[in-house]
Amino acid sequence: QVQLVESGGGLVQAGGSLRLSCAASGRDFSINYMSWYRQAPGNSRELVATITPGGTTNYASSVEGRFTISRDNAKNTIYLQMNSLQPEDTAAYYCNAQGAVRGYRPFESWGQGTQVTVSS
C-alpha cells in the first residue's frame, strides 16, 4: 500500500501563487508516473500535469505556462507551482501515483485532495 499526502492548498487572490506538495510513503515500492488532477464542483476530474521519473512533463492546455510540476525522486515527492492563478483554477487538487510494489505488483494511489480557492 502506497499512501499519498498532499499539502499546500488555500485561498489566494487572482494573480497570486500557491505551491502544492505530494509525498508518497510505503514499503518496497517504486513510482513511475506522478500526476496532479483537479475537480471543481459539478465537473469531472481532469488531468492537470504529469511527470515521469526522468522529468518529462505534460500539462493541460489550460495551465501550460502558468503551472510547473516538479519531482524529487529521493523524497518520492512531487510539487505543483501554480502562478497567475485565476478563479477558474478553483478546485480540489488530487495527487496520483502509479508504480509497482515489490518490483512486480502494480499500484495506483490517490491522495485525499487539497482545496485551492482563487478569489476574483
C-alpha positions in Angstrom: 0.0 0.0 0.0 1.3 3.4 -1.0 -0.1 6.5 0.7 -0.1 10.0 -0.8 -0.4 13.1 1.4 -1.0 16.5 -0.2 -0.4 19.9 1.3 -0.2 23.5 0.3 -3.8 24.4 -0.8 -5.5 27.5 0.4 -7.2 30.8 -0.5 -5.5 33.2 -2.8 -6.4 36.2 -4.8 -6.5 36.2 -8.6 -3.0 36.6 -10.0 -1.4 35.0 -6.9 0.6 31.8 -6.5 0.4 28.6 -4.5 2.7 25.6 -4.3 1.2 22.1 -3.7 3.2 19.2 -2.4 2.5 15.4 -2.5 4.6 12.9 -0.6 4.4 9.2 -1.1 5.1 6.7 1.6 5.0 2.9 2.0 7.3 -0.1 1.7 9.1 -1.7 -1.2 7.6 0.5 -3.9 8.8 2.3 -6.9 6.9 5.1 -8.7 6.6 5.7 -12.4 4.1 8.4 -13.3 3.0 11.0 -10.8 0.3 13.5 -11.7 -1.9 16.2 -10.4 -5.6 16.2 -11.1 -8.3 18.7 -10.1 -12.1 18.6 -9.7 -14.3 21.6 -9.5 -17.9 21.2 -8.1 -20.2 19.8 -10.8 -17.3 18.9 -13.0 -15.4 15.6 -13.7 -11.9 15.2 -12.5 -9.4 16.5 -15.0 -5.7 15.9 -15.5 -3.6 19.0 -14.8 0.0 17.8 -15.1 2.1 14.6 -15.3 5.8 13.9 -14.7 7.9 10.8 -15.4 10.8 9.6 -13.4 13.1 11.2 -15.9 11.4 14.5 -15.5 9.4 14.6 -18.7 6.3 16.7 -18.1 2.9 17.2 -19.7 0.3 19.8 -19.0 -3.3 20.5 -19.7 -3.6 23.4 -22.1 -5.5 25.4 -19.6 -2.5 25.6 -17.2 0.5 25.4 -19.5 2.8 28.4 -19.0 1.3 29.1 -15.5 1.8 25.8 -13.6 5.0 23.8 -13.2 5.2 20.3 -12.0 8.5 19.0 -10.5 9.7 15.9 -8.7 12.2 14.9 -6.0 12.7 11.2 -6.6 14.8 10.8 -3.5 11.9 12.0 -1.4 9.1 10.4 -3.5 7.6 13.8 -3.6 6.1 16.0 -6.4 5.2 19.6 -6.4 2.9 21.9 -8.4 3.9 25.5 -8.6 0.8 27.5 -9.6 1.3 31.0 -10.8 -1.1 33.6 -12.2 -4.0 31.8 -10.6 -7.5 32.6 -11.8 -10.9 31.9 -10.4 -11.4 29.1 -12.8 -8.5 27.3 -11.2 -10.6 26.8 -8.1 -10.9 23.1 -7.4 -9.9 20.3 -5.2 -6.5 19.1 -6.3 -5.5 15.5 -6.1 -2.2 13.7 -6.4 -1.9 10.4 -8.3 0.9 7.9 -8.4 1.3 4.8 -10.5 4.1 2.3 -10.0 4.9 -1.2 -8.6 5.2 -2.8 -5.2 8.0 -5.2 -4.6 9.0 -4.7 -8.2 6.1 -6.5 -9.8 2.7 -5.7 -8.3 1.2 -2.6 -10.0 -0.5 0.0 -7.9 -2.3 3.3 -8.4 -2.9 5.6 -5.4 -4.7 8.8 -4.8 -4.2 11.5 -2.2 -7.1 12.9 -0.1 -7.1 16.2 -2.0 -6.3 19.7 -1.1 -8.6 22.7 -1.8 -7.5 25.6 -3.9 -9.7 28.6 -3.9 -9.0 31.7 -6.1 -11.0 34.8 -5.4 -11.6 37.5 -8.1 
